[in-house]
Amino acid sequence: MVVTLEEMKNYLRVDYDDDDALIGSIIRASEKICMDVARMDDAGEFAAVENAGIAVQYTAAYLYEHREDADHHALTLTLRSLLSGSRKEAF
């Protein structure tokens, strides 16, 4: 994992354990989304990307806080900007 549960909870300012399973699932989904935007299949390769942690934290926070009304198109555009320097031309 690029971001641990504790790091994510700290980023979200969540100090209770009730949402741990949800946040863990969101972290995994966020890593997958970020890897797709970066066009990478290898988690190790993605973890080495300079902005990988920031991108995953941003994505997880966005998905956590916008559970009902997430705009995935806007999220993807932001991630493309964050990961543009590391993004591959194709898979």
Buried (B, 14 or more C-beta within 10 A) or exposed (E): BBBEBEBBBEBBEBEEEEBBEEBBEBBEBBBBBBBEBBBBEEBEBBBEBEBBBBBBBBBBBBBBEEEEEEEEEEBBEBBEEBBEEBBEEEE
